Amino acid sequence: MNYRDNNQGEKLSILGFGCMRFPKKGNSMDMPETEREILHAIEKGVNYFDTAYIYPGSEEALGTILEKNHCRDQVNIATKLPHYLVKTGADFEKYFREELKRLKTDHIDYYLMHMLPDVNVWNHLIEIGVLDFIHEKKEKGQIRHIGFSYHGNTDTFIELLNAYPWEFCQIQYNYLDEHSQAGRRGLQAAAEKHIPVIIMEPLRGGRLVTALPKAARDAFGETAIKRSPAEWAFRWLWNQPEVTVVLSGMNSMEMLEENIRIASKVQAGQQTEQDAHMYQKVIAGINEKTKVPCTGCAYCMPCPFGVDIPGSFRCYNVSYTDNYSNGFREYLMCTLMRNKRSNASLCRECGACEKHCPQSIQIRRELKNVRKRFENPIFKIAGIFIKRIYK
């Protein structure tokens, strides 16, 4: 297993175990198989395990397995504060204690603000006492490193990076999201501040393996070195030294063994010009289904009415290149789960954005399409619910 430094004198395995979806037997978690895979990962050198309060049964399963096999001290546990459930300062302690109990531990190695959407939400958490909570837990050694996970655009991510002396962060990043979400610019901004970056969705939930169009599969097949789409996706990430850990939701021994093999051989800087050309062909093959040719450059921003234009287009495209439910889910996260909403229907058709778009996209027209595709009754009901959470 290869390791990278967390910039604080600790080594983290470049492959992290994503604990969102453990193996199932029927409709229930398969605990014997989950235990077998977790112990095998630890034996092979994986030392970063990522879970969250809202992952059903995950914290409890991980804690039970680590306690039973006396291997808690061999790994780093990362879990997340569900800040969207927090109403008062007392809730910080409430959820943290529950997580410690589930995980059967007295400390969390890497503790994240889960899906922190923007600086406004962070400032609200500060107002109700999150800094006192963090300081107390770090003083007691109950939290070793504090960070946040993020879905959204690059500029907002960088604002969050600068809002607090974070010790790590977690972003969605893969060869298809190079210039969307936090993107390469966000990754490099974190690296410049010496903040370790944990990568989630390296395969976009497996869709960069199981849902590739024929043109993309053919581009992979034309290479001299034959590798699986999953290996090519991981190698693209690990080629970048700014990437610290890549999370993989491994729920089979075959998948675990394959990822460990790759993570034990790959090094930063191994990508060739031929490889780079191949990735571009793969991306072009995937983007054949893309509806809006937005590159995420954000020259159209800021919108005077608050629309997240690149984010809206990204989710709209995902709903076609991946599937509708994924695009809709991301649209909810990126436009409603924040104090100031940024959905497409806020557009007042002023046209200022179109003057700056290097792709000459008819942004006003396309935002209407985004609104028609996503802002249905379910979206409106979700908006009411989310508004209550962020009051």
Buried (B, 14 or more C-beta within 10 A) or exposed (E): BBBBEBBEEBEBBBBBBBBBBBBEEEEEBBBEBBBBBBBBBBEBBBBBBBBBBBBEBBBBBBBBBBEEEEBBEEBBBBBBBBBBEBEEBEBBEEBBEEBBEBBBBEBBBBBBBBBBBBBBBBEBBBEBBBEEBBEBBBEEEBBBBBBBBBBBBBBBBBBBBEBBEBBBBBBBBBBBBBBBBBBBBBBBBBBEBEBBBBBBBBBBBBBBBEBBBEBBEEBBEEBEEEEEBBBBBBBBBBBBEBBBBBBBBBBEBEBBBBBBEBBBEBEBEEBEEEBEEBBEBBBEBBBEEBBBEBBBBBBBBEBEEEBBBBBBBBBBBBBBBBEEEBBBBBBBBBBBBBBEBBBBBBBEEEEBBBEEBEEEBEBBEBBBBBBEBBBEEEBEEBBEEBEEEBE
